[in-house]
Amino acid sequence: MNSKLRFFLSSLGVSFLIILVLFSCKKDPYEVGLDLLPPGDTLRISTTDTCTVIAYTQRVDSVYTSNCAELSLGSLADPVFGNSTISLYTQLQPSSSSVSFGTAPAVDSLILMLYYSGYYGDTTTQQRIRVYEVAEDLHIDSAYYSNRKMQVYPNLLSELTFKPSPKDSVKVGGTMYSAHIRINLSKYTNYFANKLLYGPTSVYSTNAMFNLFMKGLYIETQPVNYGGAYLKFNISESLSKMILFFHNQSADSLSYSFLLNAGCARLLHIDHNNYVDADQNLKQQMVNHDTLLGQNMLYLQGFGGTRIKFRMPYIMNFAKNRKIAINDALLMFDNASTDTTLRPPPTIILIRDSSGYMGSVIDEAEGSSYFGGMYNKTTGSYYFRLTRHIQKLIDGYYSKNRELYIQVNDPTSSSLLMNRVTINGYNPLLPGSYSSRFRLQITYTLLN
């Protein structure tokens, strides 16, 4: 054999080994741990999706809305979840600590502006809001939940009926501005504007002093009869503020701004109208606690709406009288709705009840790409990977097999999702839906 041929064969062999090593480095989650098993044990791998899972819909008592990342308003008449409204409370802050409105100042108008950052639902439906002055102190370090109602003064400052235009620019005085809504707080009376204009200058010296003088605004949403949307507003945008327009003896067309920013205490009040208009299956599960109806359909709703409680009552018997290694455990469920306006949540969370305290499951520490919770638009489905959690359960690591919960909003986050989704139950009656049911699929190796 000549030297060129030997060199060619040698190079070919090295290239083959490199390719073999590269491909062998790619691990599928289903195959984790297989290389540690004795030869022949891979023949004892099995997969099942018939493990008993019981699930039903529960109402979320409330959701944490203190200092929410975005302000929200609006009403949505959902054909499944019924009518919901979102109202808001917020402080404002003076834009400067040294204030002089001049000699004989007089109000021209007082305008509140809220800069759109998004929406959920149908923006072709008109919305109606009312504005009042808050009569109760707001504290930025207090915990406020979505069922909280604050005291307000009875004087109606403004009322506005409008069709949301979250993508359309607004023309003001010949200048175009990004999409926002403008609420005239001097529409019915100058009482509130005069309070700001003629108040002692000392109240503008600090934010704390000002918020004792003017505690905040309450914007109340009126329910819509059909359609509707939730509207989101960005408080970090400079367009989100309140402007007092005035004149005095020396000048016309003067203004002073009050800021709406992250330093302002704020909260949302969310009302789901006790689900009186909701789908009967949902209402029976949540209001009348008929847990058996979870077989057909399950419901997830953001903004402190609903969650899914589920349990695996016989999972502790899965390894009874045998030794099992869990290679993979996937909790899978599919979107049962074809509604494109009311989009499913892009992410959801799974938490574990531990003696009354809601905590994470151990698999979450592996990261979201492993653990799951993201919506797959292509398949219209979600999954959670519970491999380590179930292994610890069957190994007796946990003293009790506690319930697990799936919900839209993370109770530790100030970012609130509005989305909702309907999900096929764990034993649906609808033809063709069994394969997309709420199910647990376990891949395991029998070790004895």
Stockholm file with secondary structure:
# STOCKHOLM 1.0

chainA/1-448         MNSKLRFFLSSLGVSFLIILVLFSCKKDPYEVGLDLLPPGDTLRISTTDTCTVIAYTQRVDSVYTSNCAELSLGSLADPVFGNSTISLYTQLQPSSSSVSFGTAPAVDSLILMLYYSGYYGDTTTQQRIRVYEVAEDLHIDSAYYSNRKMQVYPNLLSELTFKPSPKDSVKVGGTMYSAHIRINLSKYTNYFANKLLYGPTSVYSTNAMFNLFMKGLYIETQPVNYGGAYLKFNISESLSKMILFFHNQSADSLSYSFLLNAGCARLLHIDHNNYVDADQNLKQQMVNHDTLLGQNMLYLQGFGGTRIKFRMPYIMNFAKNRKIAINDALLMFDNASTDTTLRPPPTIILIRDSSGYMGSVIDEAEGSSYFGGMYNKTTGSYYFRLTRHIQKLIDGYYSKNRELYIQVNDPTSSSLLMNRVTINGYNPLLPGSYSSRFRLQITYTLLN
#=GR chainA/1-448 SS CCHHHHHHHHHHHHHHHHHHHHHHTCCCGGGTTGGGSCTTGGGGEEEECCCCCEEEEEECCCCBCTTCSSEEEEEEEETTTEEEEEEEEECCEESCSCCCCCSSCEEEEEEEEEEEEEEEECTTSCEEEEEEEBCSCCCTTSCCBTTCCCCBCSCCCEEEEECCCTTSCEEETTEEECSEEEEETTSSCSHHHHHHHHSCGGGGSSHHHHHHHSCCEEEEECCCSSCEEEEEECTTSTTSEEEEEEECSSCSSEEEEEECSTTSCEEEEEECGGGTTSCHHHHHHHTSCCGGGGGTEEEEETTTTEEEEEECTTGGGTTTTSCEEEEEEEEEEEBCCCCSSSCCCSBCEEEEEETTEEECCGGGGGCHHHHBCBCBTTTTEEEEECHHHHHHHHTTCSSSCCCEEEESSCTTCSCCCCCEEEEECSSCCSTTCGGGSSEEEEEEEECC
#=GC SS_cons         CCHHHHHHHHHHHHHHHHHHHHHHTCCCGGGTTGGGSCTTGGGGEEEECCCCCEEEEEECCCCBCTTCSSEEEEEEEETTTEEEEEEEEECCEESCSCCCCCSSCEEEEEEEEEEEEEEEECTTSCEEEEEEEBCSCCCTTSCCBTTCCCCBCSCCCEEEEECCCTTSCEEETTEEECSEEEEETTSSCSHHHHHHHHSCGGGGSSHHHHHHHSCCEEEEECCCSSCEEEEEECTTSTTSEEEEEEECSSCSSEEEEEECSTTSCEEEEEECGGGTTSCHHHHHHHTSCCGGGGGTEEEEETTTTEEEEEECTTGGGTTTTSCEEEEEEEEEEEBCCCCSSSCCCSBCEEEEEETTEEECCGGGGGCHHHHBCBCBTTTTEEEEECHHHHHHHHTTCSSSCCCEEEESSCTTCSCCCCCEEEEECSSCCSTTCGGGSSEEEEEEEECC
//
